[in-house]
Amino acid sequence: MVDNKKFEETIAQIKQQIDILLNDNSVPRNVKTALDEAKKALNGDGGYSVKSSTATYKIDEISSDINLPPYARTVVWNILSMLESVKD
């Protein structure tokens, strides 16, 4: 059985982490754009797998950005890890 409540809580945590990076002035604009697109995907229609896969794709693109501050890279990796747990 799919635990929708657990998925919703995980997605809420992911959105919080994304918001932290979006509000950080040291995060490059291209990274913020990808994070914003990932957040929109999580808010969009479709199953949890579709949402998480789309968000994972967007965030994975920027996870190795050379201009990403080290602590932000850690947050991005954490987000990717949480997205992996959201499958239906």
FIGU-724259 format. One record per residue (C-alpha): residue in one letter; x, y, z. Coordinates in pm, 1 decimal. Example, Ala and Ser with C-alpha at 12.3 -4.5 7.8 and 13.67 -1.06 7.14 Angstrom:
{pt "a" {1230.0 -450.0 780.0}}
{pt "s" {1367.0 -106.0 714.0}}
//
This chain:
{pt "m" {0.0 0.0 0.0}}
{pt "v" {123.5 347.0 -87.7}}
{pt "d" {163.6 577.1 211.7}}
{pt "n" {43.6 908.8 68.0}}
{pt "k" {79.1 1091.7 399.8}}
{pt "k" {447.6 997.3 423.5}}
{pt "f" {506.1 1108.8 63.3}}
{pt "e" {330.2 1440.7 127.2}}
{pt "e" {544.5 1502.0 436.6}}
{pt "t" {862.8 1420.5 243.4}}
{pt "i" {761.7 1650.5 -42.4}}
{pt "a" {688.0 1929.0 208.1}}
{pt "q" {1037.4 1884.2 355.2}}
{pt "i" {1190.3 1892.4 6.2}}
{pt "k" {1005.3 2216.3 -73.7}}
{pt "q" {1136.4 2368.3 252.0}}
{pt "q" {1493.5 2279.7 155.8}}
{pt "i" {1440.0 2423.6 -192.6}}
{pt "d" {1302.3 2746.6 -42.1}}
{pt "i" {1610.0 2780.6 178.2}}
{pt "l" {1834.5 2766.9 -129.5}}
{pt "l" {1606.1 2995.2 -332.9}}
{pt "n" {1633.6 3262.4 -62.9}}
{pt "d" {2012.5 3236.5 -37.7}}
{pt "n" {2203.5 3512.3 -216.6}}
{pt "s" {2514.8 3295.9 -262.9}}
{pt "v" {2333.2 3040.2 -479.4}}
{pt "p" {2380.6 3110.5 -852.8}}
{pt "r" {2082.4 3215.7 -1062.5}}
{pt "n" {2093.8 2908.4 -1290.2}}
{pt "v" {2075.8 2684.0 -982.3}}
{pt "k" {1779.2 2881.3 -847.3}}
{pt "t" {1604.1 2845.7 -1183.2}}
{pt "a" {1646.5 2467.2 -1177.8}}
{pt "l" {1531.3 2450.6 -814.8}}
{pt "d" {1225.5 2661.1 -895.3}}
{pt "e" {1138.2 2430.1 -1186.7}}
{pt "a" {1178.0 2128.7 -957.5}}
{pt "k" {948.7 2287.0 -699.9}}
{pt "k" {687.4 2355.3 -968.7}}
{pt "a" {711.2 1990.1 -1074.7}}
{pt "l" {646.8 1882.2 -715.2}}
{pt "n" {340.7 2109.0 -704.0}}
{pt "g" {215.0 1985.6 -1041.2}}
{pt "d" {-22.3 1712.6 -1144.9}}
{pt "g" {57.6 1345.8 -1172.0}}
{pt "g" {162.5 1064.7 -945.9}}
{pt "y" {435.4 1085.6 -688.8}}
{pt "s" {676.3 897.2 -916.4}}
{pt "v" {624.6 1144.3 -1200.3}}
{pt "k" {665.8 1445.1 -972.8}}
{pt "s" {976.5 1309.6 -803.0}}
{pt "s" {1135.0 1193.2 -1129.5}}
{pt "t" {1085.4 1532.2 -1293.0}}
{pt "a" {1221.2 1713.6 -987.5}}
{pt "t" {1515.0 1471.6 -964.5}}
{pt "y" {1602.3 1535.8 -1328.8}}
{pt "k" {1599.1 1914.1 -1278.5}}
{pt "i" {1802.2 1906.7 -956.7}}
{pt "d" {2048.8 1643.4 -1076.1}}
{pt "e" {2147.4 1879.7 -1359.1}}
{pt "i" {2277.5 2135.7 -1108.8}}
{pt "s" {2419.0 1904.3 -841.9}}
{pt "s" {2766.7 1926.6 -991.2}}
{pt "d" {2759.5 2298.4 -1077.7}}
{pt "i" {3107.4 2432.3 -1006.1}}
{pt "n" {2966.6 2763.1 -874.6}}
{pt "l" {2745.1 2594.8 -616.0}}
{pt "p" {2866.3 2669.9 -259.9}}
{pt "p" {2973.1 2351.7 -72.9}}
{pt "y" {2696.0 2369.6 189.1}}
{pt "a" {2436.7 2422.0 -86.0}}
{pt "r" {2571.0 2116.6 -269.5}}
{pt "t" {2512.4 1915.3 48.5}}
{pt "v" {2152.6 2042.0 64.7}}
{pt "v" {2104.5 1951.5 -303.4}}
{pt "w" {2234.6 1598.6 -239.6}}
{pt "n" {2000.7 1571.4 58.8}}
{pt "i" {1707.5 1679.8 -160.3}}
{pt "l" {1802.7 1418.7 -421.4}}
{pt "s" {1816.6 1153.8 -150.2}}
{pt "m" {1471.2 1247.9 -23.5}}
{pt "l" {1333.0 1246.5 -379.2}}
{pt "e" {1457.8 889.6 -422.5}}
{pt "s" {1230.5 782.3 -138.1}}
{pt "v" {920.4 927.5 -308.0}}
{pt "k" {795.3 656.6 -543.8}}
{pt "d" {446.2 514.3 -576.5}}
//
